[in-house]
Amino acid sequence: MLVNKSQTFIQIILACFIAAVLGYASMKVEVNLLYGAAALLLLILALFVITFYIVCFWRNRGWDYRIYALTIASSFIGAALVSVKVASISIFPFRILIAFTWLLVIIEMIKRRQLTYFRDVNVKWVFYYFIFWILYGLVAMNWSAQPIETVKELIFLGTGISLVILTVALLRDEKSYIEFFTIWIVMGILLIGIGLVNNLLQIHLPISRITEVSAYQKHIPTSVFVNENDFGSFLAISFFFFVSLAKNGKRIIYNLIGAMGALLSVYLIVETNSRANYIAVALGAVFWFLFLLNRRQKMAFTLLAAIPFIGILFVLRSRLDNIFLNLSSQITSLLPGNGGGAAGSVDIRENLLRNARTFIENSFGFGISPGNVEFYMKNFGVYDTHQDYNIHNWWAEIFVHYGLLIFTGYILLFIFLFISLYKIKRTIRTNHTKLITEALLCSILVFIFSSISPNSFMALNYNWLFLAFAVGYVNLHSNKAQHIGGKNV
């Protein structure tokens, strides 16, 4: 079906917008042949994605939905390519698009004079919890030692919660979540590609901290993120999206893309030296093997994995010895007392957590207020953290900032999502459902451990995007169960 003139006009505007963004990004880096080729590839990819959306996903869709699809895609890149400072606020495509999406949603609700988007929400308690989280953060400003930092954190929190609400409101059928999965795969490939350029050519985006380190660290990949831990956690969560595509893809090309994406993800995780993500992926793999494969698949996978592994072991034995020795030393350093001396990174993190526990006790479980943990570590820390004041643990960060109530609700939310997705996997056996539920189930387990690697998960969009994907998909199947007279998932 051909699009009408207004749709064509808006599509041209979108294409120009993306071209302008890429053009601006190319001006931000040194102009040479390599960057020119990379910019050209990005432009070709952007045009391909737009065409793919129009043909496969955007027919008979409103512009609120289409703009939100672009919002999801742009959230993976954040401020890495384009960022303009207005006063003290950074403006980049993701923030523009999410604001535009909300504008379209509000206009549509005013026109219809009803809450059309929220008519079929069967996870209302999740919405209530997030609203309570925001309100609690606002109340906590009353005892904040740094109100400006609290406001900044609440802006990040509000943006993340917006992704969850918009996903539930706008993505209301199976095809929408297939598109969501597709976006994750495509953007994952893009970020892996940038990571490989970082690693192999030692070329980094200006946002990366690696631009200012010594030459021997230039191989560390950060992709579109500030540091390698942020990238490593993204790869760990995305790993099982690729694994699920390799296992459940209907065509051989999908199987190959999934397998290659998974292998490259593991390679880059190792290159980031992000130890928590090694454990996260390993535990996710154990769960995937034990609970998501039947007996025949387990035997086939074991044989398929064993044959190339033996060949690689025989041909590259000397190099593998070095790799295994490096991995062993990194994992061993996670054990208490093996953090590399008095100022070892693991010992420092233990003291950071001890201080966090002290702050919670002193605040009677109410939390010290959002954005205040570094100030408290620096000024009121009981245990020596050797001038490292970032808590480096997402779960502890929520606990110490927002207190017992919010932290308990967050844990219950993940338990609810895991149980709900497992029920969906057991009761609905379509290929698309297996593709999505297997990816989300394993990634939830990975998330628990990978989220302790970055400095802060609050400002990382993929953190909230993953949560939005899981909540929205559970809501979709809860609606389906209700409509057919079954029990809620």
Secondary structure by P-SEA (a helix, b strand, c coil): ccccaaaaaaaaaaaaaaaaaaaaaaaaccccaaaaaaaaaaaaaaaaaaaaaaacccccccaaaaaaaaaaaacccccccbbbbcccccccaaaaaaaaaaaaaaaaaaaaccccccccccaaaaaaaaaaaaaaaaaaccccccaaaaaaaaaaaaaaaaaaaaaaaccccaaaaaaaaaaaaaaaaaaaaaaaaacccccccccccccccccccccccccccccaaaaaaaaaaaaaaaaaaacccccaaaaaaaaaaaaaaaaaaaaacaaaaaaaaaaaaaaaacccccaaaaaaaaaaaaaaaaaaaaaaaaaaaaaaaaaaaaaaaaccccccccccaaaaaaaaaaaaaaaaaaacccccccccaaaaaacccccccccccccccaaaaaaaaccaaaaaaaaaaaaaaaaaaaaaaaccccaaaaacaaaaaaaaaaaaccccccccccccaaaaaaaaaaaaaaaaaaaaaaaaccccc
